[in-house]
């Protein structure tokens, strides 16, 4: 560990709240057989993690982030990923952006819970691949690995917000039969975001697949619909 990485860990421990350290393992499902099995928590709130990450992002190296990402504590990993996002957003050089993207892709084994995925993949991968070939995301979607599949789906948020919906809809089509409710929620969320940009595009997708969709995915997708239409979808009357 370098002096800077030790400083980061020390700063996080200083912000630890014992009550949160006790609560987070239940919230993030760390029990035997659950998706976050074995993860450990200090009890640090996200705004504090972001502050610490922002303070050191300009000075910390990728090698040091590599060390932090292997830490057993969830908040240390998340804080190090925030640093990666800030480093990516700060640089305009394509070669430096690519280096950060490659780093992200080779460290996905440590991006192993939904919050680690959701706050970091779309500002890095989504941004970088916006105008680039997206075959990577189809490979991730078909990987059979929960977190890689969620990375594929949530990365599309960047494209959706810019009106590029084709790949997000295609990924949702690939993943619509996924067995895990974390993917149902992710896809329902992205479909809802698609509807904000193009209501008809979301409705067309739902009309085609809603009867076979997991209920959670459908409920998330239609959350903002007019109540009568929402009920029609839920009752299978569309």
C-alpha positions in Angstrom: 0.0 0.0 0.0 1.2 3.5 -0.8 0.8 6.4 1.5 -2.1 7.7 -0.6 -4.0 4.5 -0.6 -3.6 4.2 3.2 -4.8 7.8 3.5 -7.9 6.9 1.5 -8.7 3.9 3.6 -8.0 5.9 6.8 -10.3 8.7 5.7 -13.1 6.2 4.9 -12.7 4.5 8.3 -13.0 8.0 10.0 -16.4 8.4 8.3 -17.7 5.0 9.3 -21.1 4.9 11.1 -21.5 1.7 13.2 -25.2 1.5 12.6 -24.7 1.6 8.9 -22.0 -1.0 9.1 -24.6 -3.3 10.8 -27.4 -2.4 8.3 -25.6 -2.6 4.9 -24.8 -6.3 4.9 -28.6 -7.0 5.1 -29.4 -4.3 2.5 -26.8 -5.6 0.0 -27.7 -9.2 0.6 -24.4 -10.6 1.8 -25.7 -13.8 3.4 -24.9 -17.4 2.2 -26.1 -17.9 -1.4 -27.2 -14.2 -1.8 -25.8 -12.0 -4.6 -23.4 -10.1 -2.3 -22.3 -13.1 -0.3 -19.3 -12.4 1.9 -19.0 -8.6 1.2 -17.9 -6.5 4.1 -18.9 -2.9 5.1 -17.3 0.0 7.0 -20.6 1.9 7.2 -19.7 5.0 5.1 -22.3 7.0 3.3 -22.0 7.5 -0.5 -21.6 11.4 -0.3 -18.6 11.0 2.0 -17.1 8.4 -0.4 -17.5 10.8 -3.3 -15.9 13.7 -1.4 -12.8 11.6 -0.6 -12.6 10.2 -4.2 -12.8 13.7 -5.7 -10.0 15.0 -3.4 -7.5 12.3 -4.5 -8.6 11.4 -8.0 -6.2 13.9 -9.6 -3.2 12.4 -7.8 -3.9 8.7 -7.5 -2.5 6.3 -10.1 -4.3 3.4 -11.7 -1.9 1.1 -9.9 -3.1 2.5 -6.6 -6.7 2.2 -7.7 -6.0 -1.4 -8.6 -4.9 -2.0 -5.0 -8.0 -0.3 -3.6 -10.3 -2.2 -5.9 -9.1 -5.5 -4.3 -10.0 -4.3 -0.8 -12.6 -6.5 1.0 -14.6 -3.5 2.1 -17.4 -2.5 -0.2 -16.9 1.3 0.4 -13.2 1.1 -0.5 -14.0 -0.5 -3.8 -16.8 2.0 -4.5 -14.7 5.0 -3.6 -11.9 3.7 -5.9 -14.4 3.4 -8.7 -15.6 7.0 -8.1 -11.9 8.0 -8.5 -11.9 6.2 -11.8 -15.0 8.0 -13.0 -13.5 11.4 -12.0 -10.2 10.6 -13.7 -12.1 9.6 -16.9 -14.3 12.7 -16.9 -11.3 15.0 -16.3 -9.3 13.8 -19.3 -10.1 14.7 -22.9 -7.3 12.6 -24.3 -8.5 9.6 -26.1 -5.5 7.4 -25.2 -6.0 8.2 -21.5 -9.7 7.5 -21.7 -9.0 4.2 -23.4 -6.5 3.3 -20.7 -9.2 3.9 -18.0 -11.8 1.9 -20.1 -9.4 -1.0 -20.4 -8.7 -0.9 -16.7 -12.4 -1.0 -15.9 -13.0 -4.0 -18.2 -10.1 -5.9 -16.8 -11.2 -5.3 -13.2 -14.9 -6.3 -13.6 -14.5 -9.1 -11.0 -14.3 -6.4 -8.3 -17.3 -4.5 -9.6 -19.5 -7.0 -7.9 -22.6 -5.3 -6.6 -25.4 -3.3 -8.2 -24.3 0.1 -6.7 -20.8 -0.4 -7.9 -22.1 -1.1 -11.4 -24.9 1.5 -11.6 -22.8 4.5 -10.5 -19.8 3.8 -12.7 -20.4 1.9 -15.9 -22.5 4.4 -17.9 -20.2 7.5 -17.2 -17.2 5.4 -18.3 -18.2 2.6 -20.7 -21.4 4.2 -21.9 -19.6 7.5 -22.7 -16.6 5.9 -24.4 -18.6 3.6 -26.6 -21.4 6.0 -27.5 -20.1 6.5 -31.0 -18.1 3.3 -31.2 -18.9 -0.3 -32.0 -21.0 -1.9 -29.2 -20.3 -5.6 -29.8 -18.7 -5.7 -26.3 -22.0 -5.1 -24.7 -23.7 -7.9 -26.5 -20.9 -10.2 -25.4 -21.4 -9.1 -21.8 -25.1 -9.5 -22.1 -24.6 -13.1 -23.2 -21.9 -13.9 -20.7 -24.1 -15.6 -18.1 -22.4 -13.4 -15.4 -24.9 -11.3 -13.4 -22.7 -8.2 -12.9 -21.3 -8.2 -16.5 -24.9 -8.4 -17.7 -25.9 -5.6 -15.5 -22.9 -3.5 -16.7 -24.1 -4.2 -20.3 -27.6 -3.0 -19.6 -26.9 0.0 -17.4 -24.1 1.3 -19.7 -26.9 2.0 -22.2 -28.2 4.8 -19.9 -25.7 7.1 -21.5 -26.9 6.4 -25.0 -30.6 6.5 -24.0 -30.2 10.0 -22.5 -28.9 11.1 -25.9 -31.7 9.6 -27.9 -29.8 6.5 -29.1 -32.2 3.7 -28.2 -31.5 0.9 -30.6 -28.8 -0.9 -28.6 -30.6 -0.5 -25.3 -33.7 -2.1 -26.7 -31.7 -4.9 -28.3 -29.9 -5.6 -25.0 -33.2 -5.6 -23.2 -34.5 -8.1 -25.7 -31.6 -10.4 -25.1 -31.9 -10.2 -21.3 -35.7 -10.1 -20.9 -35.8 -13.8 -19.8 -33.0 -13.4 -17.2 -33.7 -15.3 -14.0 -32.4 -12.7 -11.5 -34.6 -9.9 -10.1 -31.6 -7.5 -10.2 -31.7 -7.8 -13.9 -35.5 -7.4 -14.0 -35.1 -4.1 -12.1 -32.3 -2.9 -14.3 -34.1 -3.6 -17.5 -37.4 -2.1 -16.2 -35.4 1.0 -15.2 -33.8 1.3 -18.7 -37.1 0.8 -20.4 -38.6 3.6 -18.3 -35.7 5.8 -19.3 -36.4 4.9 -23.0 -40.0 6.0 -22.5 -38.9 9.4 -21.3 -37.1 9.9 -24.6 -39.5 8.0 -26.9 -42.8 6.9 -25.3 -43.9 4.9 -28.4 -40.7 3.0 -28.5 -41.2 1.8 -24.9 -44.8 1.0 -25.5 -44.1 -1.0 -28.7 -41.4 -3.0 -26.8 -43.8 -3.7 -24.0 -46.7 -4.7 -26.2 -44.5 -7.2 -27.8 -43.0 -8.8 -24.7 -45.0 -7.7 -21.6 -47.0 -11.0 -21.2 -43.8 -13.0 -21.0 -41.8 -10.4 -19.0 -41.0 -11.0 -15.3 -43.5 -9.0 -13.2 -40.9 -6.9 -11.5 -39.4 -5.8 -14.9 -42.9 -4.8 -16.1 -43.8 -2.9 -12.9 -40.5 -0.9 -13.1 -41.0 -0.2 -16.8 -44.6 1.2 -16.5 -44.1 3.0 -13.2 -44.7 6.5 -14.8 -47.5 5.4 -17.2 -51.0 6.9 -16.8 -52.8 4.8 -14.2 -55.4 3.3 -16.6 -52.7 2.2 -19.1 -50.6 0.9 -16.2 -53.5 -1.3 -15.0 -54.2 -2.5 -18.5 -50.6 -3.8 -18.8 -50.8 -5.4 -15.3 -54.1 -7.1 -16.2 -53.0 -8.2 -19.6 -55.5 -6.1 -21.5 -53.2 -4.2 -23.9 
